[in-house]
Amino acid sequence: MFDLGYFKIPCFAASCILVASAFLTAECTQFWQFFLVQGLSLGLCCGIIVSPALVVISHWFDKKRGLAMSVTAIGSSIGSTVFPAAAQKLIPSIGFKWTMRVFGFILLATLGAANILLKRRLPPVNARGGLFNPKAFRNTAYVIFCIAGILAFLGLYTELTYISVSAVEIGVSKSFAFYIIAIANGASTFGRLLSGLMSDKIAFTAMAGIMTFAWPLAKNESQLIAIATVYGFSSGGFVALFPVAAVAMGDMEDAGRRVGMFMSLAAFGAIAGPPISGVISTASGGFADAGFYAGGIIMFSVGLLLLARYLHLRLLWGKC
């Protein structure tokens, strides 16, 4: 839709639904209601907003495009750090309902500002093929990049999903285990910010895979904090950089669809990854096998990313 010129209206509509969902969550009393306003509405509207918002930034930058999109990506890290910590403090003092209403007002302010400030620079084009462009898959590098994205997300969120549970199992208090996720998300902010400057010097995805291998081996709180910090930093770098690569693999006029198709495919990995790791963990009676599985599949995706890079740039390392 973005490449065809539909940006402001879908973004505004999705923003309105997100704000309404936050306020409606305060009134939910049954599971199907939470599923509708959080699981369905939240996921759908975030998908409508995120991809076009990243692509529109690429319109305004050429030489510093990677840095600009990395700076843009820190918003989700800040949100995933601030909102859980705020909820932990607000719910005991003002209750669940008013906590969700406070979040609703925050979303109203931030999304309102985004709708006012975000503006495309390049005019829409007469893009053929609708929302899905099969011609993009004639590019072998893009095909391999999409496969790598699915595999990377298949393993990437395993540690983030289960690290607080594993923390309790090794003796970390439940109250502090909650904040380990916030530590990882906070470190992700710096990873996303620095990825635009250091992407040619740091193998962010490989580092995330190594930390996923190391996570089940942590024996105390200090080790877990160190692993969570490095993991958050490296995974944040990967998440910030993948739209840059998708934009670069073709004409700017079709960048929105390329990023959207990549994110749609990668979402299958993100959805399936943590449940698969959960089944492995339950069957094995611990997190070691799940960590080895997730870390191994991330490292396999690293190999595919290097292959995609070589096919597109004829380089395996160094500045593009």
Disulfide bonds with the S-S distance in Angstrom:
none
